[in-house]
Amino acid sequence: MASENKSEILAEHAANSALNKPALAPVARHNMDLSADGLRSPLDERIIAASSEALEAGHTHYVDVPGIAPLRAAIAESLNDATGARCEPGNIIVTAGVQESRFLTIQKIGENFESIAVPAVAHPGARKALGVRARNVIPLSVDAERGYLPPIAAISEVVAGGCRLLYLESPSRLSGAAYTADEVAAIGQALRDSGASAIWDQGLAPWVDGDCPSLAADEDRPALFTTIGEAFPGMGLASWHIGYIAAPEDQIPAMQSQKQIMAICTSTAAQYAALEASNLFVEARGLRMSQLSQLKSRLIEVAADRGLDVVTGDAKNIIALRASEAGAASLRDAGFDFAEGASFGAPAVIRLNVNAATADALQALS
C-alpha cells in the first residue's frame, strides 16, 4: 500500500474520537488497578480441570460459531432464572467477551435502522463499536442524580421522534445504577407503543443485591429486545473473554456470520471452562455478593467521612465518585489506576472497582 494511503488511513483513525476511546481492561492488571469492569477472582480448581479435560479430549479445533450447545443452554437457563426471560439455546451466541457482544449487536442489528439512540453517558466500548462506520447516533440525555441513567421521559421523546433502536445499560457501566421494575415496565411500554427495539447491556446485573429487572422479561415484545453481558462473572474467567448475546432467533444468523468473519469462534477450551463455571455460579455469587455488599457499605462510609461525593449506584462491584482533576491526579500520584468518567461521557467522575485496595484509594483521593 502506498505510504500516502497509509497516512490517510491513520489520519482518519486519529480524527475518529469514538475509535480512540480507551479500551478498559476486563480484569485488574495489578493490585492497585481499580479501572477494570470485572472482578479479580481466582479460578476454581474444577474450572481449571474442565478446561484441561477439554484440551485432552481433543477440543482444540473449531466448534459451532455461536458456541458449544451445552454452554448456550447453560447461559439461557441462567438468564431465564435471573431475569424471567424465556431464552432457548437458539437465542444465544457465545462471544469473545462483552466488547464483541457490543460490536455485533450495534453493527448487525443497527444496520436495519436509520438511527440508534445511545445514552450520553455509556461504556466507551459502545462508542468504539459505533465509530466503525458512519451512522446517525442520537444522544439520550441522562440524569446525573440518578446515576447517569437516561430518564423515561428522554427515552419516550426519542422514540416519539422516530428513533426505532436504543442502546441502554442497566446497571450503568459507570455508576452501577439500575432501573427499577416500574421503570423497566415504563421503558418497555414506550418501546411497544412506538414499535422500537432495544439492545440492553445487563452485564453488571449479577452484582445488584436482589432482583435487577430486565427488558428480557418483557412478555409482549421478546422478539424485539436483545440483551448482552459477561457469562458467569466473578468466576475468574474475565480475562478469558466469555460474553453472550441473547437475541431473537431471526437476528442470530447475521451476527453469527459476522462473528465467523471476525474470529471464527470463541476458544473451545474456554467454553468448557465457562460451562463448569455455570454449575458453580449461584453458590459462588452468593458468597461474593455478601463480601462485596459489606465492603461497598464500608467504602461509602469512608467516602462520607472524607466528604467525597458518591454517585448513586446499585451494583456492588463498582463505586463512582465525583472528583476534580486535582483529585484524580492525587490518585494517579498514589499509583492507582481507575476508569475516568470522561471516557464514558461524564467528566469530573471517576469509577473504582470494589476490592481490598479501594479504601486506600479513597484515602488518597483529595
NORWO-V865135 format. One line per field, one symbol per residue. ss: DSSP state (a for helix, b for strand, c for the rest). A space follows every 10 residues. Layout:
ss = ???
This chain:
ss = ccaaaaaaaa aaaaaccccc cccccccccc ccbccccccc ccccaaaaaa aaaaaacccc ccccccccaa aaaaaaaaaa aaacccccaa abbbbccaaa aaaaaaaaaa aaccbbbbbc cccaaaaaaa cccccbbbbb ccbaaaccbc caaaaaaaaa ccccbbbbbc cccccccccc aaaaaaaaaa aaaaccbbbb bcccaaabcc ccccaaaccc caaabbbbbb cccccccaaa ccbbbbccaa aaaaaaaaaa aaaccccaaa aaaaaaaaaa aaaaaaaaaa aaaaaaaaaa aaaaacccbb ccccbccbbb bbccaaaaaa aaacccbcbb aaaaccccbb bbbccccaaa aaaacc
